[in-house]
């Protein structure tokens, strides 16, 4: 209880101090407050991963009753992820926001919102009172909105922020419906009431879970509830984009996992639903990422892809629980939980590297970049590590969690029915396509942005960011490599979170260790052999070439003597075969000026992509609603006489409707008596 009070005191003191400090001290105080809160909450989180659980009851009100605070290993795992991503992101933000020092008032609000968001995310992991949970969820939504619209003078930023806020409240509506339903039936806001109400009634349990799942899927970014992500990520400052992708959307994943534990629906049915939606999300996200020209929007669509991969793990874990398949359940949830951490690492690193590129060039359009590896070698190196990791290539962390999913699917083959066999085939095919398309996308992104010659003449010097700004990026990169080379250490930490789900199927700890750790051990040896082989090859190369003189010459231009950058691949031309192949699934608008004459002087080609799901599910209904409401514009005609008439009609209606209703009831009673 005392630690919780200290947590609240830190937040309150920092909130009141920040507006009165100068720009540098605002950032330092905000970071210090986040760091202290992270350390306090991490104390509980680490202990839960070692087997402890905590339960506190905070004094509430007549409305809420007591507020239970329960911390188990699932809460602890997500709290550690939130804290790590938040510490690195806020430290990076200290230096990233130096470019905005003149906006003193904006920085005060930004710093306070950053602290409140961290507090809200940690609180959502532990609070188990539905009324208070919704209040904290609203605090998270409003804090995120303030952070997203930092550059509110830009129209695109305001539109993206309002889009985020609207969809966040649609999410809250679904959560509220589920909580109200349970509260009416059980007369309690405690999360335990959800279990009490849903237990023993599979129909109610599935409907209740789907209600929560839709709301939480909006926050997580599953297709078709993903449309806010590609707008919010690009317009937010880089450290906010990293935090948003790294942990804010993961709170949706946490909510889904928590509801699986509380509601205990038919896990087989729910598993197939989650698995189907997740495969679609993974494929659709990466397919749209490939055709993006904005670097941060490209990364935003990859968040949808990786949420799909996490969902695939959750789906096969649920199916394993429903079919009493111990191996499938443990591997599925292990993969989902580990990939949640992995994605938080490499995606935040990618956004921070993209922020470095934006600060140096003031451009996010991939087509206008190129050759930055010569100007920003450290940023290029860090971006490359994260790009390899997100593509699922060993020996980095993304490979480990995806390998666990593959292993789970192949282990499912042993006792698969025909329906399960079809599901396995499509799941493996979907994962293979996701991995291959992700590799294509990041080959394009890294190659066009960092390699080749510059495609744009900048009026200012392009240079690497400061070492302090690079420090959190190197720390994240270290863990990306460390998890890839020592995955067993992290899988052992997952014993208690996995046991929450698959515990009823596992007799003792060694069984779980065999399922998760045993399958990765041979692959871990192979990855170490790969690393040693690469080191050996480079060492031999260095020894052989140490006496050779290094000569730098221009790249051969295939006998073309014109302007070399014009002969390079553009991002659009690089993925042209893909665009042609997947044309039925994509929506691309082209603007071009045709080439005329044998020796054309000037031509123009420009393409823009759009989300088909957004067009069908948001744009078309809104357009129809506007058309329908437009038929009633004659009512608002600006004439005072009509507005007086509306008032009279309203008053008469209020008087007459109860009278008419009472008369109808009396008439019905009279008929019944006859």
N, C-alpha and C positions, 0 to 999 in steps of 0.2 A: 504493500500500500504506500509506503514512504517513497519508494522509487517512482511510483506513478505520480505522486504529488510533486516530486522533484522535476519530473518530465514536464508537467504542466507549468511549473514555476519558470523553468528555462524558456519555454515558448512565450510566456507572458512578458518576461523581462526583455527578451530580444525584440518582441513586437513593439514595446514602448520605447526602447532605446534607438532603434534604427532610424526613425524620422529625424532625429536630432543630431545625427552623426554626419561627417563628411563622406564623400563617395567611397573612398578606400575602406574606411572603417565600417560602413554599411555591409560591404561584402564580407569583411573579416568576422563581424559579429554574427551574420547570417550563417556563415560556414561553421563557426564555433558552436552555435546553438544546434545546428544539424548534427555535427560531430558528437556532441555530448548526448543528445537524444538517441543517436544511433548506438553509442557505446552502452547506454543504459538498457535499451531494448535488446541489444545483442547478448547481454548477459543472460536474459531469460531464454533467448532463442538458442544459444549454444547448449544450455542445460537441457532444453527439451529434446535436442538431437541426441543427447546422452541418456535419455530415458525418463526425465522428469516431466511432470505436468503441473500447471499452476491454475488456481481458481481464486479470484477475488470478487467481492461484491461491493460496488460503489453505491453510495446513497443516491437514490434517484428522486423522483417526485411522485405526486399522487397519480400522475398520468402514466409515467414509465415504470413505476415500481423500482425494485432494486435492479442495478445494472450489472449483470455478470460479465466478468472479464476472464476468459479461459484461454490459456496458452498451451497448445499441444505441439507436437513435432511438425505438423503441417504449417501451423502459424509460424513456428520458429524458422523453417526453411525459407518461407517467403519473406519474413522479416530480415533475414540475413541478406537475401538478394536485394531487397529494397534499400537496405542500409549501404551496401557496397556500391551499387549503381548511383545512389544519391550522393555519397561522399565524393566519389570521383567526379560526378557531374557538377556538383556545386563548387568543387575546387577548380575545375576547368572553367566554370562560369565566372569566377573571380577575374580571370585574365581575358576571357572572351568579351565580357561586358565593359572592358576598358574603353572600347570604341564608342560607348554611349555615355561617357562621363558627364556630358553636358545635360543629360536628361535626369536631373537629380530627383525630381518628384517621382518619375516613372521607376527609377531604381529603388526607391524606398518601398513602393507598392510591390515591386517585383520581388524584393528580398523577403518581405513579410509573407507574400503569397507562397514563396518557395518553402518557408518554414512551415506554414500551415498545411501545405500539400504533404510534406513529409509526415507531419503529425497525423494527418487524416489517413494516409496509407498504412502506417503502423497500427493505428486504432482499428481500422477495418479488419485487420488480421486477428484481433483479439476480442473485440466487443461482440457479445452475443445477446443483445437486446434489440429487437427489430426496430423499435421506434428510434432509439439512439443511433443504430446502424444507419438508418435512412438520413438522419441529420448529418452524420459524419460523411456519408456518401455525397450529400449535397455540398458540404464544405469542400470535399475533394473536387467536385465538378466546378464550383465557382473559382477555387484557387487555380485550377488548370486553365480555366477560361482567361483569367487575368494574366497568367504567364504566357499563354499563346498570343494574346493581342498586345504584346509589349510594343510593337511598332504599329500602333493603332492608327497612325496617320495614313497608312496604306489601305486602300479599299479592299484588296484581296485578303488582307489580314483580318479585317473586321468581318468580312463574309465568312471566312473560315472559322473564326471564333464563334459567330452566331450559329453556324451550322453545327459546330461541336456542342454548343450549349443546348440547342434544341434536341439533338439526338441523345445527349446525356440525360435530359429530362424524360424523353421517351423510355429510356432505360430505367429511370427511377419509377415511372408509372408501372411497369411490369413487376418490378421488385415490390412496390407498394401493394399491388393487387395480391401477390402471393402472401405477403406478411399480414395484410388485413384479413384475408381468407382464414389463415391459421388463427389469428387473434380472435376472430368472431367465434370460431368453433371451440377454441381451447381457453379463451379468456385470459391469455397470457402473451406477453411479448418476448419471453425467453425462447431462445433457439431450441431448447429441449422440447418445447411444445410442438415444433415442426415434426420431430421424430414421433412424438406421441400421437399426433393426428394422422400421419401418413402410414404408420405401421399397421400392417394387416389388411390394407386396402390398396391393391396394386393399381387399380384404375385411378383413384385419387392421387396416389403417389406419382404416377407418370404425368398426369395433367399438371399437378403442382410443380413438379420438376421442370416441365417444359415452360411453364410460366416464368420461373426463375432463369431458366437457361436462355430464353430469348432476351431478357433484360441484361444478363451478364454477357451474352454474346455480342451485344452492341458495344459494350465497353472493351471486350477482348478483340473485336474486329473480325469475327467470322463472317464469311460471305453468306447471305446478302446484307449483313448488318454492318458493313465495313466502310461505308461511303464517306464517313467523316475523316478517316485516317489520311488519305492522300491530300486533303486540304490543310489539316491542322499541322502535320509534321513539317511541310516546307516553309510555312510562314513563321513558325516559332523560332526563337533563338536556338542555336545548335545544342547547347547543354539541356534545354528543355525538350528538344526533339529526342535526344538520347535518353533522358529520363522517361519521357512519354512512351517511347517504344520499349525501353528496358524494363520498366516496372508498372507504369500506369495501366497499360493494357493487360498486364499480368494479374492485376487485381480481379479482372474478369475471370481468368483461369482459376485463381484462388477461390472465388465465389462458386464456380461450377464444382470444383473438388469438394468444397465444404458442403454444398447441397447434396452431393452424392453420399456423403457420410451421414447427413442428417435425415434425408428423406428415405434412403434405401429403396429406390424404385426397382422395377424389374431390370436388372443390370444388363441382361441380354438385349432387350428391346432398346434401352437407352444407349447401349454401346454401339449398336448398328446405326442409330440415328446420328450420334456424335461422329462416328467413323465416316459416314457418308458426307456429312457437312464439312468435315475436316479435309477430306481428300479434295473436294470441290474448292475449298478455300485455298489450300496449298497450290493447286494447279492454276486457279484463276489469278491468285496474287502474283505468282511468278510470271505468268503469261503477260499480264499488264505491265509488270515491272520492266520487262525487256524493251518495250516500245516507248518508255518515258525519256524525255530530253532533260528534265530537271533532275539533278543528282539527288536531292533530298526526297523528291516525289518517288523516284526509283526505289530508294531505301524504304519509303513508307509502304509501298506495295510488297516489299520483301517482309515487312512485319506481318502482313496478312498471310503470306506464304508460311512463315515460321509458326504462327499461331495455328495454322492448319497441321503442321508437323506435330506440335504439342497435342493437338486434339486427336490425331491418329493414335498417339500413345495412350491417351485417356480412353479412347474408344476400344482399343484392343484389351486394355486393362479391365474395362467394364465387362466385356464379353468373356474374358477369362474368369471373372468373379461369377458371372451368370452361369457359366458351364463348369464351375469348380475346377478350372484348369489353373493349377498353382503356378506353373512356369509362365503361362501367358499373362496372368494377372500381375505377377511381380515384375516381369520385363516391361510390360506396357506402362505401368505407373512409374517405374524407375526411369524409363526413357522420357516420359512426359515431364517429370520433376527435374531431371538433369538438363533437358533441353530448355526448360524455363530459365535456368541459370545460364546456360551457354548462350542463348539468344540475348539475354540481358547484357552479356559481356561483349560479344562481337558486334551486336547492333549499336550499342552505345559508342563503341570505338569507331564504327563507320560514320556515325553522325558527327562525332567530335572531329574526325579527320575531314569530313565534308565542311564542317564549320571553319577549320583552318584554311581550306581552299577558298571558301567564300570571303573570309577576312583578307586573304592575300590578293584575291582577284576581283572581288565584288561581283562575281558571276557564279551562277549555279547551272547555267545552260551548258550541257555537256558538249554540244557542237562548237562552242566558242572557246573551249579549253584545249590543252595539249602541251606536252613537253614539260609538265610541272615537276617531273622527277629530278630534273637538273636544278630547279630552283628550290624545291621543297622535298629533299630526299628522305628526311625522317618521316614526314607525313605520308609520303608515298609508300614507304616501307611498312608503316603501321596499317595503312589502308589495305595493303596487299595481304598482310597476316589475317586481318578480319575477313577479307574477301575469300581467302582460301578456307577459313573456318566455316563461314556461312554456306559455302558450297559443299560442305561435308567431306572434305579431303583430309586424309591423315597427314601428319600426326597431330592435328589440332582438335579442339574440343567438339566441334560440330559433328565430326565423324563418329565419336563415341556414342552419343545419344541416338543418332540415326541408325547406327549399327545395332543397338539394342532393339529398336523397332523392327528392323529386318529379322533379327534373330527370333523375336517373339512371333512374327508372322510365319517364319519357317517352322518353328516349334509347333505352331497350331496345325500344321499339315498332318501331324501324326494321327489325330482323331477327328479330322474335319468331315462334316457332312457335305453334300453337294452344294447347298447354299453357302456354307462356310468356305468351301473350296473356291467358288466364284468370287466371294468377297476377298479372299486372300490374294487371288490372281490380280484383281483390279487394284487392291491396296498396294501390292508390290509394284505393279505397273505405274501407279500414280506416284509412288515415292521415287521410282527411277526417273520418271519424267520431271518431277520437281527438282531433283538433284542435277540432272543434265541441263535443264533450262536455267537454273541458278548459276551454273558454271558459265553458260553462254552469256548471261546478263553481266556477270562481274568481269568476264574477259573483256566485254565491250566497255564497261564503266572504267576499269583500271587502264585499259589500253588507250582509250580515247582521251581520258583526262590527264594521265601522267606520262604516257609515252609519245613518241613522234616529235613533230615540230609544233610550235605554238600556232594556233589557228586565228588568233586575235592579237592585235597590237595594243598593248596596255600603255596608258600614259603615265603610269607610276611603276615603281620598282616592285617586282614580285620577290618576296623573301620568306624564309621559314619563320614560323612563330617562335616565341621564346621557349627556352628550356623548361621553365616552370609550367607553361601551358601544355607542354608535351608530357610532363611527368605522369599525370593520371592516365594518359593513353598508354604509356609504357607499362604501367602497373596492370592495366586491363590486358594488354598483350601478354604479359607474363603469365597471368592466370589462364588465358586461352591456350598457351603452350603447355602449362603445368597440368591442366586437366586432361589434355590430350595424351601426355606422357605418363601421368599417374592417375588414371581414372578410378582405380580401385579405392584410393583414399576417399574420393567423393561418393562412390557407390556405397561404401561402408557407412558414411554419414546418413545415407538415405534409408537405413534399415527401419528406423521407427516410423518415418512418414509412410513408407510402403506398407508396413505392418498395420497401419490404420485401415488400409483398404483390403489387403490380402491376408491380414492376420488370422482370419478364421480358417484360411486354407493352409496355413503354415504351422507346423508343429513346434519348430525350434529355429533358432537363429541361423544355424548352419544350413538349413534348407533354403532360406532366402539368400544367403551368401552364395550357395551353389547356383541358384537361378540367375542372379545378377552379376556376381563377381566372376563365377566360374566361366561364363561364356565370353567374358572380355579378356581373360588372362592371356590366351594364345595370341589374340590380336594385339595386345599390349606389347608382347615380346616382338611381334612382327614390326610394330611401329618403331621400337627401339633399334631394331636391325636396320630399318630404313634410315633413321637419323644417323646411325653410325656409318652406314654406307655413303650417305651424302657428305658427311664430314671427311671420310676417307678420300672420296673422289676430289673434293675441293683442296684437300691437303696435298694430294699428288699433283694436281694442276698447279698449285702455287709453287711447289718445289721445281717442277719442270719448267715453268715460265718465269722463274725469279730473275734470270739473267737477260731475258728478252726485253727489248726496248718497246715501250708502249707508244703507239702512233695513233693519233686521232685524225680521221678523215671523214669527209661528208659521206652520207649514205648514198649508195648508187641509186640513181633515179631512173633506171631502166631506159637509159639514153634520152630521157626527157630533160630538156635544158630550161624549161620554164620555171615558174614559181613552185618550189617543191611542196609546200604545205597543201596546195590545191590538189596534188596527186594522192594525198592520204585518204584512207577510209574516213568517212564521217560515221557518227553513231548510227544514223539511219541506214546508210549503205551497208554497214557491217551486219545488220540483222535483216537485210532485205529478203534472203531466202526464207527465214523464219516467218517474216511478215506475210509473205506470199502463201506459205504452207498453212498458217493458222488464220487466214483472212476471214473465214466464216465466224470466228469467235471474237474478232477484234472490231473496233469502230474507229476508223482513222479518216480524218479530213485532210485533203491535200490542197495546197495553193501553189500554183506553179506558172511560170512564164515559159512557153515553149521555145526551144532553140530554133532559130531561123538562119538560113544561109549556110554556106560551106564553112566560113570562118566566123562563127558567132562571137559577138563582142560581149554580150551580157545576157545571163539567164537567171532564173530564180526558181527554187523549189523549197517548199516548206510543208511539213506535215504535223498534225496535232492529233493526239489520241484522246478518246473519251471512253468512259466506263459504261458498257451496255447495261449492266445491272442498275446503275444509277439512272440511266435513261428510262428503263422500263418501270422501275419500282418507285422512283422519286419524281423525276421530271414529268412523266406522262400523267400520273395521278394528280400532281399539282396543277398541270395545265388543264386537265379536265375540271378540277375544282374551281379554278379561276374562271373557266368558261361558264360553268354553272352559276357561280355567284355573280358573274357579270350580267346575267339576265335580270337581276334585281337592283341594278344601279339606279333605276328610275325612282326607287324609294328615297334615295338620298339626292334630292334635286335642288336643295338650297332654298326652298320656299318655306317661310315661317308658318303659313297656313297648314301645310301638310304635317309639319312637326307637331303643331298643336293638335291636329286630328289624331296623330299616332298616340299622343298622350291620353286623349279622350277614349280612344279604342282600348288602350291598355287598362285604364281605370274601370271601364264598363266590363271588360273581360274578367278582371279580378273580382268584381262584384257578382257577375252573372254565373261564372263557371261553377263556384261552390253551390249556388242555388240550383243550377241545372243538374249537377251531380247528385245533390240530395233528392231532387225530384225523381230522377231515374231510379235511385235506390229504393225510394218509397213505392214507385210503380212496380218494380220487380217483386218487392215483398207482397204487394197487393195481389199480383198475379199468382204468387206461390200459395196465398191463402185460398184463392179460388180453386 
